[in-house]
Amino acid sequence: MAQVEIRLPKMGESVTEATITNWLKNIGDTVDMDEPLVEVATDKVDNELPSEAQGVLIQRFFEKDQVAQVGDVIAIISTDGGDVAAPAAAVSTPAPVAQNNAVAAPVVSSGQTTETTSASGKFFSPLVRSIADKEGISGQELDTIAGTGQEGRVTKKDILAYVANRGSQPAAAPAQTNNVSVVQKPAAPAANTGGGFLSNIKEPVVLPMEGDEIIEMDRMRKLISEHMVMSKHVSPHVTSFVEADVTNIVNWRNKVKKEFEKREGESITFTPIFMEAIAKAIKDFPMINVAVSGNQIIKRKDINLGMATALPSGNLIVPVVKNADRLNLTGLAKAVNELARNARNNKLKPEDVQGGTYTVTNVGTFGNVMGTPIINQPQVAILALGAIRKLPAVIETPDGDFIGIRQKMFLSHSYDHRVVDGSLGGQFVRRVADYLEQFDPNREL
């Protein structure tokens, strides 16, 4: 019987695993070549994986919400319609995909396929058991680890965090007070920042009151939460604010938008105009376009601008415009529109959300005047664009000053004070505002 193994493909430079979110075919179903077989999610993006063969799906090695490593066999397709095999248990435990620099864990052999329980009745997956055995963690000690998985189950991430912080603090029972109990959460592995940061974090566990609704975070919200908390721990954030007069830009866009749409089949928004100014300012201040690794500063060659994009689900994703400084305004407009469209329709590819060196977020979309954005690690700065508003302003002319109505907006620049001082952070955002204010109202597309 001819069989084809379907493996989890490599889906990006830093992606090592993916969560199975939905099987599109059941055991015994006929599958065509390149027909979508399974939906998977990484810490970067969600994807449909096409079948690499035509035949009948006879075996699945992972089920919904379980995590597979790149290269793992996730299914078998019989190309000559052979017998359906008995369902195989998964080789990995369900767990949220780890964000960024997850510690590599031992691979569990396919022979270990069933979950086991401790003396207290808690369930532990073979993967967790394997790590515990390797690290010399007894069953009694394993029982003390707080789990963040489904029904409080200990995940790979939980046990790795525990190992990294093992022995620093004794396990303590939750101390309950009214509707809040404070527990000691296993600390994440400390980043090498030269001086380190808090190694132990206490967070409240809030008990619901009568009538409260409990909403479980979805996978993406959990990843965003972890990434934001990590960023605030890694980088001391400072924010500088500048107000920019964008009257010329508003008037110019109003003048050309119909012609541009007719000619290019695309709308032109303010975002590509702002990105053009940001790319110019980065070339003037290249030390904004860096990353930090321990005590080393990595100066990026390319200018890849991430644009924070709100999804219909309420979550956020950051697709990246690669080499933004090499694109003209028309190219930037097309790139921005395509990425935004694909983000809303869940069509982004893994490479579309990788490689960003600086991020832009538009809080003005929601009517906000300004914001204090959190840095998108491992970058060192992020710019928030506020709402454009008509305001009275003093206008200087050779014949004297007068009051007029101008279109103004705030730029909020958050930066990592480990490597970006107030001088650099402030000068950079001022330079962006200068480029916006010097925009040529007679510019030709």
Order of alpha helices (4+ residues) and beta strands (2+ residues): beta-beta-beta-beta-beta-beta-beta-beta-beta-beta-alpha-alpha-alpha-beta-beta-beta-alpha-beta-alpha-alpha-beta-beta-beta-beta-beta-beta-alpha-beta-beta-beta-beta-alpha
